Amino acid sequence: MTAPDDDGRALAILAARKADDRQASDIVVLDVGDVLSITGYFVIASAPNGRLVRNVADEIELTIKEQLGRPPVRVEGLRESQWTLIDYGDVVVHVFRDDMREFYEIERLYGDVPRVSWNA
């Protein structure tokens, strides 16, 4: 299993804070490194509509690139704006429209992993 590193943790916390700045809700950072070999952290956030999903995702991507110099490996779902995934390799950011998050219940699948405190 891949152990999460400090760079990944810093990126995850920055993404969570930027999501909060952009009015996303129910933001969690999960340390999934001990149960997933593909990434170290999940950042999960919600927004009430597609426009805000896109705005949150765009701002996270822009901030990470400007402050950490890291473009994502890939971005999926941006056009549909129901569930946007921003993959940085060691961190995967999920921005859900509220109803989609309720439907998929992604945190339930990882209920036993540690949560990372991201609030200042």
VMD Tcl script that builds the backbone (N, CA, C; Angstrom):
set m [mol new atoms 360]
animate dup $m
set s [atomselect $m all]
$s set {name element resname resid chain x y z} {
  {N N MET 1 A 0.835 -1.190 0.000}
  {CA C MET 1 A 0.000 0.000 0.000}
  {C C MET 1 A 0.876 1.250 0.000}
  {N N THR 2 A 0.387 2.275 -0.605}
  {CA C THR 2 A 1.106 3.535 -0.680}
  {C C THR 2 A 0.815 4.375 0.546}
  {N N ALA 3 A 1.851 4.833 1.227}
  {CA C ALA 3 A 1.670 5.712 2.381}
  {C C ALA 3 A 1.501 7.139 1.889}
  {N N PRO 4 A 0.471 7.834 2.406}
  {CA C PRO 4 A 0.303 9.230 2.010}
  {C C PRO 4 A 1.497 10.068 2.454}
  {N N ASP 5 A 1.861 11.052 1.655}
  {CA C ASP 5 A 3.000 11.894 2.003}
  {C C ASP 5 A 2.530 13.284 2.414}
  {N N ASP 6 A 3.466 14.087 2.908}
  {CA C ASP 6 A 3.132 15.440 3.359}
  {C C ASP 6 A 2.659 16.326 2.213}
  {N N ASP 7 A 3.225 16.157 1.001}
  {CA C ASP 7 A 2.791 16.957 -0.141}
  {C C ASP 7 A 1.336 16.663 -0.490}
  {N N GLY 8 A 0.973 15.404 -0.459}
  {CA C GLY 8 A -0.408 15.019 -0.739}
  {C C GLY 8 A -1.361 15.562 0.307}
  {N N ARG 9 A -0.951 15.479 1.557}
  {CA C ARG 9 A -1.786 15.999 2.651}
  {C C ARG 9 A -1.979 17.509 2.491}
  {N N ALA 10 A -0.918 18.235 2.161}
  {CA C ALA 10 A -1.008 19.681 1.966}
  {C C ALA 10 A -1.927 20.010 0.790}
  {N N LEU 11 A -1.828 19.264 -0.295}
  {CA C LEU 11 A -2.687 19.491 -1.449}
  {C C LEU 11 A -4.144 19.233 -1.071}
  {N N ALA 12 A -4.411 18.148 -0.356}
  {CA C ALA 12 A -5.777 17.813 0.053}
  {C C ALA 12 A -6.376 18.905 0.934}
  {N N ILE 13 A -5.597 19.393 1.872}
  {CA C ILE 13 A -6.085 20.445 2.775}
  {C C ILE 13 A -6.338 21.734 1.994}
  {N N LEU 14 A -5.449 22.082 1.081}
  {CA C LEU 14 A -5.644 23.280 0.271}
  {C C LEU 14 A -6.910 23.152 -0.577}
  {N N ALA 15 A -7.134 22.002 -1.165}
  {CA C ALA 15 A -8.340 21.777 -1.970}
  {C C ALA 15 A -9.600 21.910 -1.116}
  {N N ALA 16 A -9.576 21.354 0.090}
  {CA C ALA 16 A -10.733 21.449 0.985}
  {C C ALA 16 A -11.008 22.900 1.366}
  {N N ARG 17 A -9.967 23.627 1.667}
  {CA C ARG 17 A -10.142 25.036 2.044}
  {C C ARG 17 A -10.667 25.868 0.878}
  {N N LYS 18 A -10.181 25.591 -0.332}
  {CA C LYS 18 A -10.666 26.324 -1.502}
  {C C LYS 18 A -12.130 25.968 -1.767}
  {N N ALA 19 A -12.510 24.714 -1.593}
  {CA C ALA 19 A -13.915 24.320 -1.745}
  {C C ALA 19 A -14.779 25.073 -0.739}
  {N N ASP 20 A -14.293 25.193 0.473}
  {CA C ASP 20 A -15.018 25.940 1.503}
  {C C ASP 20 A -15.136 27.412 1.122}
  {N N ASP 21 A -14.062 27.997 0.611}
  {CA C ASP 21 A -14.086 29.395 0.161}
  {C C ASP 21 A -15.149 29.625 -0.910}
  {N N ARG 22 A -15.384 28.614 -1.724}
  {CA C ARG 22 A -16.327 28.730 -2.839}
  {C C ARG 22 A -17.728 28.222 -2.475}
  {N N GLN 23 A -18.011 28.125 -1.184}
  {CA C GLN 23 A -19.347 27.785 -0.688}
  {C C GLN 23 A -19.758 26.334 -0.898}
  {N N ALA 24 A -18.800 25.421 -1.072}
  {CA C ALA 24 A -19.138 24.003 -1.077}
  {C C ALA 24 A -19.528 23.624 0.353}
  {N N SER 25 A -20.216 22.507 0.495}
  {CA C SER 25 A -20.656 22.083 1.824}
  {C C SER 25 A -20.224 20.652 2.109}
  {N N ASP 26 A -20.367 20.263 3.358}
  {CA C ASP 26 A -20.095 18.889 3.807}
  {C C ASP 26 A -18.744 18.393 3.281}
  {N N ILE 27 A -17.711 19.174 3.505}
  {CA C ILE 27 A -16.375 18.882 2.985}
  {C C ILE 27 A -15.647 17.937 3.930}
  {N N VAL 28 A -15.114 16.858 3.383}
  {CA C VAL 28 A -14.321 15.918 4.177}
  {C C VAL 28 A -13.042 15.580 3.421}
  {N N VAL 29 A -11.995 15.318 4.188}
  {CA C VAL 29 A -10.737 14.821 3.640}
  {C C VAL 29 A -10.498 13.460 4.287}
  {N N LEU 30 A -10.389 12.437 3.465}
  {CA C LEU 30 A -10.194 11.075 3.948}
  {C C LEU 30 A -8.794 10.597 3.607}
  {N N ASP 31 A -8.132 10.016 4.581}
  {CA C ASP 31 A -6.809 9.422 4.397}
  {C C ASP 31 A -7.013 7.965 3.973}
  {N N VAL 32 A -7.041 7.731 2.669}
  {CA C VAL 32 A -7.347 6.409 2.124}
  {C C VAL 32 A -6.093 5.613 1.739}
  {N N GLY 33 A -4.925 6.140 2.064}
  {CA C GLY 33 A -3.665 5.532 1.638}
  {C C GLY 33 A -3.446 4.110 2.109}
  {N N ASP 34 A -4.000 3.746 3.264}
  {CA C ASP 34 A -3.805 2.380 3.773}
  {C C ASP 34 A -4.764 1.374 3.153}
  {N N VAL 35 A -5.828 1.845 2.487}
  {CA C VAL 35 A -6.795 0.916 1.899}
  {C C VAL 35 A -6.822 0.966 0.370}
  {N N LEU 36 A -6.262 2.014 -0.213}
  {CA C LEU 36 A -6.194 2.125 -1.671}
  {C C LEU 36 A -4.743 2.283 -2.106}
  {N N SER 37 A -4.338 1.522 -3.093}
  {CA C SER 37 A -2.963 1.652 -3.573}
  {C C SER 37 A -2.837 2.741 -4.628}
  {N N ILE 38 A -3.954 3.272 -5.107}
  {CA C ILE 38 A -3.914 4.226 -6.211}
  {C C ILE 38 A -3.821 5.678 -5.782}
  {N N THR 39 A -4.127 5.992 -4.535}
  {CA C THR 39 A -4.091 7.376 -4.073}
  {C C THR 39 A -3.957 7.417 -2.557}
  {N N GLY 40 A -3.604 8.576 -2.043}
  {CA C GLY 40 A -3.443 8.728 -0.602}
  {C C GLY 40 A -4.616 9.389 0.086}
  {N N TYR 41 A -5.257 10.338 -0.617}
  {CA C TYR 41 A -6.339 11.113 -0.005}
  {C C TYR 41 A -7.496 11.292 -0.965}
  {N N PHE 42 A -8.694 11.320 -0.401}
  {CA C PHE 42 A -9.896 11.765 -1.099}
  {C C PHE 42 A -10.325 13.072 -0.448}
  {N N VAL 43 A -10.662 14.040 -1.259}
  {CA C VAL 43 A -11.341 15.250 -0.796}
  {C C VAL 43 A -12.734 15.165 -1.398}
  {N N ILE 44 A -13.759 15.283 -0.546}
  {CA C ILE 44 A -15.138 15.163 -1.010}
  {C C ILE 44 A -15.894 16.413 -0.581}
  {N N ALA 45 A -16.598 17.015 -1.537}
  {CA C ALA 45 A -17.366 18.236 -1.262}
  {C C ALA 45 A -18.661 18.193 -2.060}
  {N N SER 46 A -19.632 18.974 -1.604}
  {CA C SER 46 A -20.927 19.043 -2.266}
  {C C SER 46 A -21.273 20.471 -2.643}
  {N N ALA 47 A -22.148 20.579 -3.653}
  {CA C ALA 47 A -22.693 21.872 -4.070}
  {C C ALA 47 A -24.142 21.638 -4.495}
  {N N PRO 48 A -24.994 22.639 -4.315}
  {CA C PRO 48 A -26.417 22.436 -4.579}
  {C C PRO 48 A -26.800 22.394 -6.059}
  {N N ASN 49 A -25.930 22.879 -6.946}
  {CA C ASN 49 A -26.286 22.892 -8.368}
  {C C ASN 49 A -25.036 22.724 -9.229}
  {N N GLY 50 A -25.273 22.412 -10.492}
  {CA C GLY 50 A -24.171 22.157 -11.419}
  {C C GLY 50 A -23.246 23.333 -11.618}
  {N N ARG 51 A -23.802 24.515 -11.629}
  {CA C ARG 51 A -22.960 25.705 -11.818}
  {C C ARG 51 A -21.943 25.838 -10.689}
  {N N LEU 52 A -22.386 25.604 -9.455}
  {CA C LEU 52 A -21.468 25.706 -8.327}
  {C C LEU 52 A -20.494 24.529 -8.301}
  {N N VAL 53 A -20.923 23.337 -8.714}
  {CA C VAL 53 A -19.993 22.203 -8.827}
  {C C VAL 53 A -18.841 22.597 -9.736}
  {N N ARG 54 A -19.160 23.150 -10.875}
  {CA C ARG 54 A -18.121 23.550 -11.836}
  {C C ARG 54 A -17.238 24.657 -11.278}
  {N N ASN 55 A -17.853 25.646 -10.635}
  {CA C ASN 55 A -17.095 26.751 -10.061}
  {C C ASN 55 A -16.122 26.256 -9.001}
  {N N VAL 56 A -16.572 25.386 -8.119}
  {CA C VAL 56 A -15.712 24.833 -7.062}
  {C C VAL 56 A -14.556 24.053 -7.695}
  {N N ALA 57 A -14.868 23.184 -8.646}
  {CA C ALA 57 A -13.830 22.378 -9.304}
  {C C ALA 57 A -12.819 23.259 -10.031}
  {N N ASP 58 A -13.311 24.251 -10.760}
  {CA C ASP 58 A -12.411 25.158 -11.484}
  {C C ASP 58 A -11.477 25.889 -10.523}
  {N N GLU 59 A -12.018 26.382 -9.434}
  {CA C GLU 59 A -11.209 27.136 -8.475}
  {C C GLU 59 A -10.183 26.254 -7.771}
  {N N ILE 60 A -10.553 25.022 -7.452}
  {CA C ILE 60 A -9.587 24.096 -6.849}
  {C C ILE 60 A -8.439 23.862 -7.823}
  {N N GLU 61 A -8.784 23.554 -9.067}
  {CA C GLU 61 A -7.743 23.285 -10.068}
  {C C GLU 61 A -6.825 24.486 -10.255}
  {N N LEU 62 A -7.393 25.682 -10.365}
  {CA C LEU 62 A -6.609 26.901 -10.551}
  {C C LEU 62 A -5.704 27.165 -9.345}
  {N N THR 63 A -6.234 27.035 -8.155}
  {CA C THR 63 A -5.464 27.302 -6.938}
  {C C THR 63 A -4.306 26.327 -6.776}
  {N N ILE 64 A -4.558 25.043 -7.000}
  {CA C ILE 64 A -3.499 24.032 -6.869}
  {C C ILE 64 A -2.384 24.306 -7.886}
  {N N LYS 65 A -2.782 24.676 -9.096}
  {CA C LYS 65 A -1.775 24.962 -10.120}
  {C C LYS 65 A -0.965 26.207 -9.764}
  {N N GLU 66 A -1.647 27.267 -9.310}
  {CA C GLU 66 A -0.958 28.519 -8.969}
  {C C GLU 66 A -0.079 28.379 -7.731}
  {N N GLN 67 A -0.604 27.756 -6.672}
  {CA C GLN 67 A 0.115 27.717 -5.398}
  {C C GLN 67 A 1.089 26.557 -5.274}
  {N N LEU 68 A 0.778 25.431 -5.898}
  {CA C LEU 68 A 1.644 24.261 -5.762}
  {C C LEU 68 A 2.310 23.854 -7.078}
  {N N GLY 69 A 1.931 24.500 -8.162}
  {CA C GLY 69 A 2.539 24.192 -9.448}
  {C C GLY 69 A 2.178 22.826 -9.985}
  {N N ARG 70 A 1.012 22.321 -9.582}
  {CA C ARG 70 A 0.620 20.967 -9.987}
  {C C ARG 70 A -0.676 20.962 -10.788}
  {N N PRO 71 A -0.593 20.686 -12.063}
  {CA C PRO 71 A -1.825 20.482 -12.826}
  {C C PRO 71 A -2.359 19.072 -12.517}
  {N N PRO 72 A -3.641 18.850 -12.702}
  {CA C PRO 72 A -4.168 17.502 -12.464}
  {C C PRO 72 A -3.701 16.522 -13.526}
  {N N VAL 73 A -3.680 15.251 -13.153}
  {CA C VAL 73 A -3.396 14.183 -14.102}
  {C C VAL 73 A -4.558 14.078 -15.085}
  {N N ARG 74 A -5.776 14.196 -14.541}
  {CA C ARG 74 A -6.973 14.214 -15.386}
  {C C ARG 74 A -8.138 14.818 -14.609}
  {N N VAL 75 A -9.117 15.292 -15.363}
  {CA C VAL 75 A -10.354 15.829 -14.806}
  {C C VAL 75 A -11.500 15.161 -15.553}
  {N N GLU 76 A -12.471 14.670 -14.803}
  {CA C GLU 76 A -13.621 14.018 -15.425}
  {C C GLU 76 A -14.916 14.622 -14.889}
  {N N GLY 77 A -15.929 14.665 -15.734}
  {CA C GLY 77 A -17.250 15.091 -15.319}
  {C C GLY 77 A -17.474 16.594 -15.249}
  {N N LEU 78 A -16.527 17.371 -15.701}
  {CA C LEU 78 A -16.646 18.823 -15.595}
  {C C LEU 78 A -17.803 19.345 -16.446}
  {N N ARG 79 A -17.952 18.816 -17.628}
  {CA C ARG 79 A -19.017 19.288 -18.527}
  {C C ARG 79 A -20.407 18.992 -17.966}
  {N N GLU 80 A -20.585 17.798 -17.392}
  {CA C GLU 80 A -21.886 17.423 -16.854}
  {C C GLU 80 A -22.168 18.119 -15.525}
  {N N SER 81 A -21.132 18.399 -14.766}
  {CA C SER 81 A -21.216 19.116 -13.491}
  {C C SER 81 A -22.166 18.470 -12.483}
  {N N GLN 82 A -22.164 17.147 -12.462}
  {CA C GLN 82 A -22.920 16.414 -11.444}
  {C C GLN 82 A -21.968 15.798 -10.417}
  {N N TRP 83 A -20.862 15.272 -10.931}
  {CA C TRP 83 A -19.817 14.696 -10.102}
  {C C TRP 83 A -18.514 14.926 -10.854}
  {N N THR 84 A -17.749 15.885 -10.403}
  {CA C THR 84 A -16.482 16.178 -11.048}
  {C C THR 84 A -15.358 15.571 -10.224}
  {N N LEU 85 A -14.470 14.881 -10.899}
  {CA C LEU 85 A -13.328 14.238 -10.266}
  {C C LEU 85 A -12.062 14.904 -10.787}
  {N N ILE 86 A -11.240 15.373 -9.863}
  {CA C ILE 86 A -9.956 15.984 -10.219}
  {C C ILE 86 A -8.872 15.093 -9.625}
  {N N ASP 87 A -8.116 14.447 -10.488}
  {CA C ASP 87 A -7.129 13.448 -10.066}
  {C C ASP 87 A -5.724 14.041 -10.112}
  {N N TYR 88 A -5.090 14.104 -8.935}
  {CA C TYR 88 A -3.707 14.575 -8.848}
  {C C TYR 88 A -2.736 13.417 -8.600}
  {N N GLY 89 A -3.196 12.206 -8.697}
  {CA C GLY 89 A -2.357 11.044 -8.422}
  {C C GLY 89 A -2.419 10.686 -6.953}
  {N N ASP 90 A -1.778 11.480 -6.109}
  {CA C ASP 90 A -1.774 11.189 -4.677}
  {C C ASP 90 A -3.009 11.725 -3.956}
  {N N VAL 91 A -3.795 12.548 -4.646}
  {CA C VAL 91 A -5.039 13.106 -4.105}
  {C C VAL 91 A -6.089 13.074 -5.204}
  {N N VAL 92 A -7.289 12.639 -4.851}
  {CA C VAL 92 A -8.415 12.688 -5.776}
  {C C VAL 92 A -9.496 13.548 -5.135}
  {N N VAL 93 A -9.890 14.603 -5.845}
  {CA C VAL 93 A -10.917 15.528 -5.369}
  {C C VAL 93 A -12.226 15.180 -6.061}
  {N N HIS 94 A -13.276 14.996 -5.257}
  {CA C HIS 94 A -14.614 14.722 -5.767}
  {C C HIS 94 A -15.502 15.902 -5.401}
  {N N VAL 95 A -16.094 16.547 -6.401}
  {CA C VAL 95 A -17.061 17.617 -6.138}
  {C C VAL 95 A -18.398 17.131 -6.695}
  {N N PHE 96 A -19.335 16.882 -5.791}
  {CA C PHE 96 A -20.638 16.330 -6.143}
  {C C PHE 96 A -21.734 17.386 -6.114}
  {N N ARG 97 A -22.711 17.242 -6.989}
  {CA C ARG 97 A -23.974 17.921 -6.785}
  {C C ARG 97 A -24.648 17.177 -5.632}
  {N N ASP 98 A -25.346 17.874 -4.761}
  {CA C ASP 98 A -25.888 17.286 -3.533}
  {C C ASP 98 A -26.606 15.957 -3.756}
  {N N ASP 99 A -27.506 15.891 -4.723}
  {CA C ASP 99 A -28.279 14.670 -4.943}
  {C C ASP 99 A -27.400 13.514 -5.420}
  {N N MET 100 A -26.373 13.809 -6.177}
  {CA C MET 100 A -25.467 12.756 -6.641}
  {C C MET 100 A -24.643 12.196 -5.480}
  {N N ARG 101 A -24.229 13.066 -4.581}
  {CA C ARG 101 A -23.467 12.600 -3.419}
  {C C ARG 101 A -24.326 11.694 -2.550}
  {N N GLU 102 A -25.584 12.085 -2.367}
  {CA C GLU 102 A -26.498 11.249 -1.593}
  {C C GLU 102 A -26.664 9.889 -2.247}
  {N N PHE 103 A -26.771 9.870 -3.563}
  {CA C PHE 103 A -26.973 8.629 -4.296}
  {C C PHE 103 A -25.772 7.695 -4.186}
  {N N TYR 104 A -24.571 8.205 -4.376}
  {CA C TYR 104 A -23.371 7.365 -4.391}
  {C C TYR 104 A -22.806 7.065 -3.007}
  {N N GLU 105 A -23.052 7.905 -2.031}
  {CA C GLU 105 A -22.605 7.689 -0.643}
  {C C GLU 105 A -21.146 7.221 -0.565}
  {N N ILE 106 A -20.261 7.927 -1.239}
  {CA C ILE 106 A -18.865 7.490 -1.345}
  {C C ILE 106 A -18.172 7.383 0.018}
  {N N GLU 107 A -18.486 8.283 0.946}
  {CA C GLU 107 A -17.828 8.201 2.256}
  {C C GLU 107 A -18.201 6.935 3.019}
  {N N ARG 108 A -19.408 6.424 2.756}
  {CA C ARG 108 A -19.837 5.201 3.444}
  {C C ARG 108 A -18.899 4.036 3.106}
  {N N LEU 109 A -18.393 4.029 1.882}
  {CA C LEU 109 A -17.478 2.966 1.465}
  {C C LEU 109 A -16.148 3.023 2.214}
  {N N TYR 110 A -15.794 4.214 2.696}
  {CA C TYR 110 A -14.520 4.427 3.380}
  {C C TYR 110 A -14.741 4.931 4.799}
  {N N GLY 111 A -15.782 4.441 5.434}
  {CA C GLY 111 A -16.153 4.895 6.773}
  {C C GLY 111 A -15.130 4.583 7.851}
  {N N ASP 112 A -14.253 3.633 7.587}
  {CA C ASP 112 A -13.283 3.233 8.611}
  {C C ASP 112 A -11.910 3.889 8.446}
  {N N VAL 113 A -11.755 4.767 7.459}
  {CA C VAL 113 A -10.458 5.436 7.276}
  {C C VAL 113 A -10.425 6.730 8.082}
  {N N PRO 114 A -9.228 7.178 8.454}
  {CA C PRO 114 A -9.132 8.427 9.230}
  {C C PRO 114 A -9.563 9.640 8.413}
  {N N ARG 115 A -10.193 10.579 9.116}
  {CA C ARG 115 A -10.524 11.877 8.522}
  {C C ARG 115 A -9.428 12.852 8.907}
  {N N VAL 116 A -9.094 13.717 7.975}
  {CA C VAL 116 A -8.052 14.718 8.184}
  {C C VAL 116 A -8.723 16.054 8.477}
  {N N SER 117 A -8.289 16.698 9.541}
  {CA C SER 117 A -8.813 18.018 9.867}
  {C C SER 117 A -8.206 19.027 8.899}
  {N N TRP 118 A -9.048 19.809 8.249}
  {CA C TRP 118 A -8.575 20.758 7.241}
  {C C TRP 118 A -8.889 22.205 7.604}
  {N N ASN 119 A -9.733 22.430 8.588}
  {CA C ASN 119 A -10.097 23.799 8.985}
  {C C ASN 119 A -8.914 24.471 9.639}
  {N N ALA 120 A -8.748 25.756 9.363}
  {CA C ALA 120 A -7.639 26.509 9.984}
  {C C ALA 120 A -7.916 26.701 11.461}
}
mol reanalyze $m
mol bondsrecalc $m
mol representation Tube
mol addrep $m
